[in-house]
Amino acid sequence: MDLRVEVAGREVVADDVSATGMFLGVVLPVGDEIELRLGETRCRAVVVHRDEGGARPPGVGVAFTRP
C-alpha cells in the first residue's frame, strides 16, 4: 500500500517515513522548504537530498521542521 501525501497541490508517494522525515517520489531542489499534507494534518519540511537513480524511483529525502 502506498502512502500518499500532498506537496504543492500534487499527490505524491511517500516512502521510508520516520519521526524525522521521509522520502517523496517527486524531484525538487535541495534546500527547498515545502508544506506536506496528509488528510487534515499539515507539516513543514526541507529537502535534504535527491536520488535520481538507484534502487527506487527518482525523488527526494525531506526532514521535518518544527513549526
C-alpha positions as a Markdown table, in Angstrom:
| # | Residue | x | y | z |
|---|---|---|---|---|
| 1 | Met | 0.0 | 0.0 | 0.0 |
| 2 | Asp | 1.4 | 3.4 | -1.0 |
| 3 | Leu | 1.2 | 6.3 | 1.5 |
| 4 | Arg | 0.3 | 9.4 | -0.4 |
| 5 | Val | 0.8 | 13.0 | 0.7 |
| 6 | Glu | 0.1 | 16.3 | -1.0 |
| 7 | Val | 3.0 | 18.5 | -1.9 |
| 8 | Ala | 2.3 | 21.8 | -3.7 |
| 9 | Gly | -1.1 | 20.6 | -4.7 |
| 10 | Arg | 0.1 | 17.3 | -6.2 |
| 11 | Glu | -0.4 | 13.9 | -4.6 |
| 12 | Val | 2.9 | 12.0 | -4.3 |
| 13 | Val | 4.0 | 8.7 | -2.9 |
| 14 | Ala | 5.9 | 8.8 | 0.4 |
| 15 | Asp | 8.3 | 6.0 | 1.5 |
| 16 | Asp | 10.6 | 5.4 | 4.4 |
| 17 | Val | 8.6 | 7.5 | 6.8 |
| 18 | Ser | 10.2 | 8.2 | 10.2 |
| 19 | Ala | 9.8 | 10.6 | 13.1 |
| 20 | Thr | 12.2 | 13.0 | 11.5 |
| 21 | Gly | 11.4 | 12.8 | 7.7 |
| 22 | Met | 10.5 | 10.7 | 4.7 |
| 23 | Phe | 11.4 | 10.0 | 1.1 |
| 24 | Leu | 9.0 | 11.5 | -1.6 |
| 25 | Gly | 8.5 | 10.3 | -5.1 |
| 26 | Val | 8.9 | 13.8 | -6.6 |
| 27 | Val | 12.1 | 15.6 | -7.7 |
| 28 | Leu | 12.6 | 19.0 | -6.0 |
| 29 | Pro | 15.7 | 21.2 | -5.5 |
| 30 | Val | 17.8 | 20.5 | -2.4 |
| 31 | Gly | 17.1 | 23.3 | 0.2 |
| 32 | Asp | 13.5 | 23.9 | -0.8 |
| 33 | Glu | 11.1 | 24.4 | 2.1 |
| 34 | Ile | 7.8 | 22.6 | 1.5 |
| 35 | Glu | 4.5 | 22.0 | 3.2 |
| 36 | Leu | 3.2 | 18.5 | 3.3 |
| 37 | Arg | -0.4 | 17.4 | 3.8 |
| 38 | Leu | -1.8 | 14.1 | 4.9 |
| 39 | Gly | -5.5 | 14.3 | 5.3 |
| 40 | Glu | -6.1 | 17.3 | 7.6 |
| 41 | Thr | -2.6 | 17.3 | 9.0 |
| 42 | Arg | -0.1 | 19.7 | 7.6 |
| 43 | Cys | 3.6 | 20.0 | 8.4 |
| 44 | Arg | 6.7 | 21.8 | 7.0 |
| 45 | Ala | 9.8 | 20.1 | 5.8 |
| 46 | Val | 13.1 | 20.9 | 3.9 |
| 47 | Val | 14.5 | 18.9 | 1.0 |
| 48 | Val | 17.8 | 17.5 | 2.2 |
| 49 | His | 18.9 | 15.2 | -0.7 |
| 50 | Arg | 18.0 | 14.0 | -4.2 |
| 51 | Asp | 18.1 | 10.5 | -5.5 |
| 52 | Glu | 17.7 | 10.2 | -9.3 |
| 53 | Gly | 19.0 | 6.7 | -9.9 |
| 54 | Gly | 19.2 | 3.7 | -7.7 |
| 55 | Ala | 17.0 | 1.1 | -6.1 |
| 56 | Arg | 13.9 | 3.3 | -6.1 |
| 57 | Pro | 12.2 | 5.8 | -8.4 |
| 58 | Pro | 13.6 | 9.3 | -8.5 |
| 59 | Gly | 12.7 | 11.5 | -5.6 |
| 60 | Val | 13.9 | 13.5 | -2.6 |
| 61 | Gly | 14.5 | 13.0 | 1.1 |
| 62 | Val | 12.9 | 15.6 | 3.4 |
| 63 | Ala | 13.5 | 16.4 | 7.0 |
| 64 | Phe | 10.5 | 17.7 | 9.1 |
| 65 | Thr | 11.0 | 21.1 | 10.6 |
| 66 | Arg | 9.4 | 22.4 | 13.8 |
| 67 | Pro | 6.6 | 25.0 | 13.5 |
